[in-house]
Amino acid sequence: MNRSRYVVRGLLVLLAIVIVAPLLILAWQWRSEPDSDVRGAAINTQAEREQQVARGGYLARAGDCMACHTARGGAMLAGGRTIPTPFGDMVSPNITPDRKTGIGDWSADDFWRALHNGKGRDGRFLYPVFPYQNYTRISRADSDAMYAWFQTVPAVSQPNQPHALRFPYNQRLLLAGWRALYFRPGVFEPVAGQSAEWNRGAWLVQGPGHCNACHTARNALGATDTGADLAGGMIPIVNWYAPSLTSDAESGIGGWTVPELAQWLKTGVSERGAVFGPMSEVVRESLQYLSDSDIRAMSVYLKSLPQSGAPTSNTDADAATGSAGQALGQQGAVLYHKQCAACHGAQGEGAGLAYPPLAGNRALTSASAINPIRMVLHGGYPPSTFGNPRPYGMPPFGPGMSDTEVAAVVSFMRSAWGNHADAVSPAEVQRYRTVPLD
């Protein structure tokens, strides 16, 4: 009799864990909307409205909304850009003010709900590929300004396309559990004891800039690792490595001055290095439009991050080592002086803003060698910006070089002129030869 009672009790506990607890979490997440009653300041005059709209447009640039919500060759902010993720393909929605297919029927409250609480107009959970974990730091007044600006852009009638997510990730209600684990709504709070400039930079980096969306590793459920914020990570949607901003051994910004970092963020080039890959789009579409004071504030904040000096190591298991690595390096030295030295210098010293230095260039020696491999294979340009309208580019060497030759020259550059990083293997080059550029 007692045994039966224990069995029943155990079944009830199991039932509560399997059914009741998830339902409680779902109900909590469905009903919880912190700060939903917060209202922005009243706009009473036409001048105030114009100032609000201008501010909203600036913040939309700071948030780089155009990057995801504009398909290549498509109308601005009309959506339709496919964003590959480890869970399937997401397709960005139309956020122009079209009343049927965009957000023309949204209110300022609906817009605030999306940014601050990660919920759509109808209350549905938004997928966190939309970085509301960062946008939640934006104030209601800033949200209203962005909403006002979005209502002024040309309306485009373009129906939204469905996502193509695998089961069970296509079950939106399961996001209740993800949100319970990883999402805490909250406007940015200035840090006492820090300057107004530092706090402005922290807000831009942590909030609209959502820098940790790329520069932080993600776990199996796609959440950023809060214990390693800005410590670097692969960007699976484009197969580039975003280097750590907290390890001087990777990003190298510990040795940069604030003006050098500001120039790099604003124009895409500096005498320390140049912007390539996904960061090129960020500079082109977002950062170059920010004020000099905001770029400096971001630089001051980034420079203040504790810098570790941990040695870099290639994370690929098939990296070339030992005598094989030495042989690659010797072959690479010959190739470098034949193919690369005319621009980058015999000692990797570079040439001003045109050709970035390779000696001491942390982009070469980061934990993953994918970025230099892809640059040698496919070439590329820094972004064309107001401060650097005609950037010098690097030609693709992939069509004329074998996997072994590319591995050799990359291995040489990662170990020459005081650089210290593992060699790479031909197999590693082959892995990325056919990877799409974006």
FIRORO-143854 format. One record per atom (N, C-alpha, C): x, y, z; residue in one letter. Coordinates in steps of 0.05 Angstrom, whole numbers, plus 5000, padded with zeros to 4 digits. Layout:
residues N
XYZA;...
END
This chain:
residues 438
501749765000M;500050005000M;501750255000M;503750265018N;505550495019N;507150524993N;507850284982R;509450294957R;507750424935R;505150354933S;503450464913S;503150764916S;503050854941R;502851134947R;505251284937R;507651164941Y;510051294932Y;510151304901Y;509151094888V;509151084859V;507351304848V;504951334860V;503051534851V;504251814855V;505551854879R;506752104884R;508952174864R;510551964858G;512752004839G;511652074811G;509451944804L;508252004778L;507152294777L;506052384799L;505052654800L;507252854798L;509452804811V;511752974809V;512852984781V;513052754768L;513952734740L;512052884722L;509452864727L;507453004711L;507853304713L;508353394738A;508753674743A;511253774728A;513353614728I;515853704715I;515453714685I;514153504674V;513953474645V;511853654633V;509653704647I;507353854635I;506854114649I;506654114675V;505754354690V;507954564689V;510454494694A;512654684694A;512954834667A;512954684644P;513154824619P;510755014614P;508354924623L;506055104620L;506255354636L;507355324660L;507755564677L;509755754665L;511955634654I;513955804640I;512755944616I;511155804601L;509855924577L;507956144586L;506356094606A;504556304616A;506056554626A;508256504640W;509856724651W;510956894628W;512156754609Q;513356904587Q;511257044569Q;508956914567W;506857034550W;505757294563W;505457284589R;504257514603R;506257724611R;508757644615S;510757834625S;511658024603S;511158284607E;512058494589E;512958734606E;515258714618P;516258934634P;516359204619P;515659414633D;515759684622D;513859734600D;511759564597S;509859604576S;508159864580S;508159964605D;506660204610D;508360464608D;510860434601V;512660664598V;511860814573V;511661074575R;511061234551R;513261434546R;513661504521G;515661704513G;514561984518G;516362174515A;515662454518A;513762544495A;511862714502A;510062824482A;511462994462A;510662974437I;511663134415I;509563344408I;510163604412N;508063804410N;508363984386N;510664004374T;511064194352T;512264044328T;512064174305Q;513264064281Q;516264044283Q;517464234296A;520364234299A;521163994317A;519663944338E;520263714355E;519963454339E;517863444322R;517463204306R;519763154287R;520663364274E;522963344256E;525463254270E;525863354294Q;528263274309Q;527962984317Q;525562894324Q;525162614332Q;525662424309Q;524662504285V;525062334262V;528062314254V;529462534256A;532262534249A;533762364269A;533062384294R;534362214315R;533761924310R;531261864302G;530561584297G;532161464274G;532561624252G;534061534230G;536961474237G;538061644254Y;540761614264Y;540961354280Y;539061304297L;539061064314L;538660804297L;537060824276A;536760604258A;539360534244A;540960734237R;543660694226R;545460564247R;545260674272A;546960564293A;546360264298A;543760194295G;542859914299G;543259744274G;544159864252D;544659724227D;542259564218D;539959684220C;537459544212C;537459474183C;538759634166M;538759594137M;540159334130M;542159254146A;543759014138A;542058764136A;540258714155C;538658474154C;536058504139C;534958744140H;532258784129H;532258884100H;534558874087T;534658944059T;536058724044T;534558604025A;535758394009A;537558513988A;539558363980R;541358463959R;539758533934R;539958783925G;538558873901G;535658933907G;534758913932G;531958963939G;531559243949G;528959303954A;528259563965A;529159583995A;529959824003M;530959864030M;528859794050M;529659614069L;528059534092L;525559374085L;525359284060A;523059124052A;523358824059A;525558754072G;525858474080G;526558294058G;526258034063G;526857834043G;529657734042G;531357824060R;534157724061R;534157464077R;535257254065T;535556994078T;537957004097T;537456924121I;539556914142I;539956624151I;542056494141P;542456214149P;543256204179P;542256004193T;542955954221T;543355654224T;544555574246P;544855284251P;542255134254P;540055284256F;537455164260F;535655174235F;536655284214G;535155314189G;535355604180G;533955664159D;534055924147D;531856114158D;532756344166M;530856554173M;530656754150M;528356874147V;527957074126V;527057334139V;528457554135S;527857804149S;525157914139S;523658034156P;521058144149P;521158424137P;519058504124N;518758774114N;518158954137N;519759164140I;519259354162I;518859634151I;518059654126T;517259914115T;514359964124T;513360214122P;510660274132P;508360184114P;508759984098D;506559874083D;504559754102D;501959814099R;499959744119R;499259444117R;499659314094K;498859034092K;501258844096K;503558914086T;505758734087T;508058824105T;507959074114G;510059184131G;509059244159G;510059464171I;509259544198I;507559804198I;506259854176G;504660094174G;502360104194G;501359874202D;499159854222D;500159834250D;502759824254W;503859814281W;503660084295W;503260084321S;503360324337S;506160354349S;506660584361A;509160624375A;509460424398A;507160354411D;507160154432D;507959874421D;506959804397D;507759554385D;510759544379D;511759764369F;514659774363F;516259754388F;515559884410W;516959864435W;516759584446W;514559454442R;514159174451R;516258994437R;516659034411A;518558864397A;521358914406A;522159174408L;524959234416L;525459154445L;523659224463H;524259194491H;523658914502H;521458794491N;520658534502N;520858304482N;521658354458G;522058144438G;519458004430G;517358164428K;514758044420K;513658204396K;512258064379G;511058194356G;508458344364G;507258464344R;504858624349R;502658454361R;502558194352D;500458014362D;501257864387D;503557934399G;504457804423G;506157564419G;506557474394R;508157234390R;511057294396R;512457084406F;515257104412F;516857144386F;518657334385L;520357374362L;522857194365L;523757094342Y;526156934343Y;528557114349Y;530457014365P;532657194374P;534757244353P;534357164328V;536057264306V;535657564304V;533257654311F;532857944315F;533958014343F;536058184344P;537558204369P;536158374391P;533758294398Y;532358444419Y;533758414446Y;535558214449Q;537058204474Q;538758444477Q;539558574455N;541058824456N;539259064454N;537259054436Y;535559284432Y;533859354457Y;533559164475T;532059214499T;533359434515T;535959494511R;537359704526R;536559984516R;535159994493I;534360254482I;532060364498I;532060624504S;529960754520S;527360774504S;525160834518R;522560864504R;522661114486R;523961324494A;524161564477A;525661494451A;527861344453D;529361264429D;527661074412D;526260894424S;524460714409S;522360874394S;521161074407D;519161244393D;520461394370D;522861484374A;524261634352A;524761444328A;525561204333M;525961014312M;523360954298M;521260914313Y;518660864302Y;517761094284Y;518161334293A;517361574277A;518961574251A;521461504252W;523061504227W;522161284208W;521661044219F;520760824202F;518160894187F;516461054199Q;513961134186Q;514361324163Q;516861434160T;517361624139T;518761494115T;519761254117V;521161134095V;519161034074V;519961014049P;518060924028P;516760654034P;514160644033A;512760394037A;513060214013A;513659954018V;514059763997V;512159524002V;510559463982S;508759233985S;510258983977S;511158833997Q;512658593992Q;511958394014Q;510358194009P;509557994029P;511957864042P;511757804067N;513957664082N;513957364074N;516357264073Q;516756974066Q;517056814092Q;516056564092P;516256404116P;519156314121P;519756274147H;522356164154H;522455864146H;524855764144A;525155484138A;526855354160A;525655334183L;527055224207L;526354924210L;528354774220R;527854494225R;526254454251R;524954224252F;523554154277F;525654084298F;525354164323P;523154294335P;523454604336P;525554714322Y;526054994324Y;523855164311Y;522255034294N;520055184281N;517555204299N;517755094324Q;515555124343Q;516055364360Q;514755584353R;515355844365R;514755844395R;512855694405L;512255694433L;514655594450L;516455434438L;518755344453L;520655574460L;520255804447L;521956024454L;521456124483L;519156044494A;518656114522A;520856014540A;521755764536G;523955654551G;526555804546G;527155864521W;529556014514W;529656284527W;527356424527R;527256684539R;527556674569R;526456464581A;526756434610A;529656394618A;531156264601L;533956214607L;535756444600L;535156584578Y;537256764567Y;536357054562Y;533957134568F;533057404561F;531957544586F;533057774592R;532157944613R;531758234603R;529258314598P;528858584587P;529958794607P;530959014596G;531959224614G;533459444599G;532659694603V;533959924591V;536759954603V;538660044587F;541360084596F;541460274620F;542960194640E;543360364663E;546260464664E;546760724664P;549560824665P;550960714690P;553560654686V;555260554707V;556360784723V;555860774749A;556860984766A;559860974767A;561061214768G;563961224769G;565361234741G;563761184720Q;564861204693Q;563961474681Q;565461564662S;564861824649S;562361794631S;561162024624A;558962034606A;559761914579A;562161974570E;563161864545E;563361564546E;564461454567W;564661164570W;561961034570W;560061144584N;557361034585N;555961054558N;556461264544R;555261284517R;556461064499R;559061024501G;560260804485G;559260534493G;558960484519A;557960234529A;555160184518A;553460384519W;550760364509W;550660294479W;552360434464L;552460384435L;553360104429L;555460004443V;556559744438V;554659524447V;553559554471Q;551759354483Q;548959364472Q;548059594465G;545359634456G;544959624426G;544559864413P;543959854384P;546059734367P;548659774375G;550759654359G;550859354360G;549759224380H;549658934385H;552258794376H;554558904385C;557058794377C;557458504386C;556258434409N;556658164419N;555257954402N;553358044384A;552057844367A;553957694349A;556257824342C;558257694326C;560757624342C;561557804361H;564057774374H;563957604400H;561757454403T;561457274426T;560557004417T;561856794428A;561056524420A;558256464429A;556956274415R;554256194422R;554155904430R;552155844447N;551955564456N;550155404437N;549555164444A;548054984427A;545255084420A;544155264437L;541455374433L;541655654420L;543955734412G;544255994398G;544356234415G;544756204441A;544956424460A;547856504463A;548356764465T;551156854470T;552056774498T;554556714500D;555756624525D;556356874542D;554656914562T;554857154578T;557457164594T;558656934599G;561156924613G;563556984596G;563057014570A;565357074551A;564457294532A;563257504543D;562157714525D;564457844510D;564057864484L;566057994466L;568657854465L;568757594472A;571157434473A;571657294446A;570157354426G;570557244399G;568856994394G;568256954368G;566756714361G;566356704331G;565656464321M;565056424293M;562356544287M;562156654263I;559556754253I;558456554233I;556756364242P;556056144225P;554656224200P;553256454200I;551656524177I;553356614153I;555856684159V;557656774137V;560356634138V;560856464158N;563256314160N;565756504161N;565656694179W;567956854186W;568256844216W;570656904225Y;571256914253Y;571357204263Y;569657274283A;569657534295A;571557524319A;573857654317P;575957624338P;575057734365P;576357634385S;575857724412S;576658024415S;574958174429L;575558454435L;576658474463L;576958254476T;577958254504T;580658104506T;581758024483S;584357894483S;586158044464S;588158164475D;590058314458D;591558134439D;591657884446A;593057694428A;591357644403A;588757704403E;587157664380E;586457924366E;585258114379S;584458364366S;586658564364S;588458554384G;590658744383G;590059024391G;587459074399I;586759354404I;587959464430I;589059284447G;590359374471G;592659564465G;593959524441G;596159694434G;595459934416G;592859944408W;591960164392W;591360404409W;591560634397T;590660884411T;587760924405T;586361084421V;583561144416V;583161264388V;584861464379P;584461564352P;584861354330P;586661174334E;587060964314E;584660774312E;583560704335L;581160534335L;578760674323L;578560934330A;576261094320A;576461114289A;578861164279Q;579161184250Q;578460924236Q;579260694248W;578660434237W;575660384237W;574260454258L;571360414260L;569860594240L;570860834237K;569361044221K;569861004191K;572360944184T;573060944155T;573660664144T;574160464162G;574760194153G;577760144149G;579360354152V;582260314149V;583760484170V;586060384177S;587960534193S;590760424188S;592760544198E;595460444193E;595960184209E;594060114226R;594259864241R;593059624226R;591159684208G;589759464194G;587359564180G;585959394165A;583659464149A;581359274156A;578959364150V;576459214155V;575959034131V;575358784135F;574458604114F;572258424124F;571058274106G;568958084114G;566458224124G;564958094142P;562358204152P;562658484164P;565058534177M;565458794189M;565459014169M;566158954144S;566159154123S;563359264119S;561359084119E;558559174116E;557659344140E;558559264164V;557859424187V;558859704185V;561359734177V;562460004174V;561060154151V;560660024129R;559460154106R;556560244111R;554960074124E;552060124127E;551460264153E;553260254173S;552560354199S;554660554210S;557060454216L;558860614233L;559760874219L;560060874193Q;561061114180Q;559061344183Q;556561284189Y;554561494192Y;554361604220Y;555761474239L;555661574266L;557361824270L;556661984289S;558162224294S;560962154305S;562862344301D;565562294311D;565562254341D;563762394355S;563662364384S;562762084392S;560761974377D;559861704384D;561861494377D;563261534355I;565361344348I;567561354369I;568261584378R;570261604399R;569361474425R;566761514431A;565661394456A;565861094454A;565160974431M;565460684428M;568360594431M;570160754420S;572960684421S;573960694450S;573160904465V;573960934493V;572960694509V;570460614504Y;569360374518Y;570860124511Y;571260074485L;572559834476L;575459814487L;576760044488K;579460054498K;579559994528K;577360044542S;577260004571S;576859714579S;576059544559L;575459264566L;578059124574L;577958964595P;580358824604P;581558654582P;584058674577Q;585358534555Q;587058304566Q;586558064557S;588157834565S;590257794543S;592357664550G;594557614531G;594857324525G;592657164526A;592856884522A;593956824494A;595756634491P;596856564465P;594656444447P;594856504421T;592856404402T;593656124394T;591655974386S;592155704377S;589955634357S;590755524334N;588855454314N;586955244325N;584355294322T;582355114334T;581754874316T;582754864292D;582254644274D;584154414281D;582954174284A;584553944292A;586653864271A;586153934246D;587953844225D;590054054218D;590554244236A;592554444231A;595254314227A;596854424208A;599454304203A;601354364227A;602854164235T;604754194257T;607354064250T;609354114268G;611953984265G;613354044239G;614653834228S;616253854204S;614453934180S;611953834180A;610153914158A;609554214159A;609254324183G;608754604185G;611154764177G;613554674184Q;616054804176Q;616354804146Q;615754584133A;616054574104A;614054764091A;611654774101L;609654964090L;610755254093L;611855314117G;612855584121G;615055654102G;616855474096Q;619055524077Q;617955574049Q;616055404041Q;614755444015Q;613255714014Q;611955774037G;610456024038G;612156264036G;614656254047A;616456494045A;617056554016A;617456354000V;618056393971V;615556513958V;613256403963L;610756503951L;610156793960L;610656843986Y;610057113996Y;611757323981Y;614257273978H;615957473966H;615357493936H;614257293924K;613557303896K;610857443892K;608857393909Q;606157473905Q;605257713922Q;606457743945C;605257923965C;607058163973C;609658123971A;611458323983A;611258593968A;610558603943A;610358853928A;608459043942A;606358943954C;604359123967C;604859133997C;605158904010H;605358894039H;608158924050H;610158934033G;612858974042G;614358724048G;616958734044A;618658494048A;618558394077A;618158584096Q;617958504124Q;615158534135Q;613158524117G;610358544126G;609758804138G;611159014131E;610759284143E;608459434132E;607359354109G;605159494097G;605959764085G;603959914076A;604460174064A;602160364070A;602260494093G;600260694100G;597460574102G;595560734092L;592760644092L;592060464069L;593760454049A;593160304025A;593360004029A;595659924041Y;596159634045Y;596759584074Y;595059444088P;595359404117P;597859254124P;599159314147P;601459154155P;600658874163P;602458684158L;601958404166L;603558334191L;605758474195A;607358434219A;605758534243A;605258364262G;603758444286G;600758474281G;599758384258N;596958404251N;595458174264N;593758234284R;592358024298R;590257874282R;589457994259A;587557854242A;588857604230A;591457604229L;592857374218L;593257154239L;593357234265T;594257044285T;592056974305T;589557024298S;587356954316S;587156654319S;585456574338A;585156284343A;584356124319A;582556234303S;581756104278S;583156244255S;584156074236A;585556184212A;583656234189A;581056214193I;579256224171I;579356494156I;579756714171N;579656974158N;581957014139N;584556974147P;586657004127P;586456804105P;585556564110I;585156364088I;583256474068I;580956584077R;578956674058R;579856924044R;581457094057M;582557334044M;584457254021M;586157064026V;588056974005V;586456843982V;584556673989L;582956533968L;581356723952L;579856903965H;577757063951H;578357353949H;580457453963G;581057743962G;578857903975G;578758153970G;576658323982G;577558613983G;575558783990Y;575959063993Y;575059154021Y;576459354032P;575159494055P;572759644044P;570959734061P;568559874052P;569260154040P;567660234021S;567960514011S;566460694030S;567860874042T;566661054062T;567261344056T;565961524070F;566461804066F;569461874072F;570561734091G;573361784098G;575361634081G;574361434065N;576161274048N;574461184024N;573761374006P;571861313985P;572961123963P;575561103960R;576660933939R;578660733952R;577660543966P;579460353980P;581160183961P;583560123970Y;585159933955Y;584159653963Y;584259473943G;583259203948G;585458993945G;584758753952M;586558533949M;585458333929M;586958253909P;585958073889P;585657793900P;583957623888P;583657343897P;585957183885P;587257033902F;589456853894F;588556563891F;586156503900G;585156233900G;585156103872G;584256253851P;584256123825P;586956033815P;589056173823G;591756103813G;593555953832G;592555893856M;594155763876M;592755513886M;594355303890S;593155053901S;592655083931S;591254883942D;590754883970D;593354883986D;595254723976T;597854713990T;599254983989T;599155123967E;600455383965E;599155593982E;596555593983V;595055774001V;595755714030V;595755464037A;596455384065A;599255474071A;601055454052A;603855524056A;604155824061A;602955994045V;603356274048V;601956374073V;599656274080V;598256354105V;599856264129V;600956014128S;602655914150S;605056094154S;606256174132F;608656354134F;607956614147F;605756744138M;604957004149M;604256984178M;603156754187R;602356724215R;604756674233R;607156634222S;609456574239S;611856764233S;611556944214A;613757124207A;613657384222A;615857534222W;615957814231W;614957844260W;615357644276G;614457664304G;611657554309G;610257474288N;607657354291N;608057064302N;606156984319H;606456714331H;603656584331H;603256404311A;600756254309A;601255994294A;599555804298D;599955544286D;599755554255D;601055364242A;600855334213A;598055224207A;597255254182V;594655134173V;595254924152V;593354744148S;593754524130S;592354564104S;593154424082P;591654444057P;588754354060P;588254164078A;585554064082A;583754294093A;584954464110E;583454684121E;582754884100E;584654934081V;584155114059V;581955004041V;582054744036Q;579954624019Q;577254654031Q;577154644058R;574554664071R;573154934066R;574755144063Y;573655414059Y;573755514030Y;574955354013R;575255453985R;572455493972R;570655313978T;568055323965T;565855443982T;566655554006V;564655674024V;563755944012V;561155994009P;560256253998P;561356484014P;561656714000L;562756954013L;560857074033L;558157044028D;556257144047D;553656984046D;
END
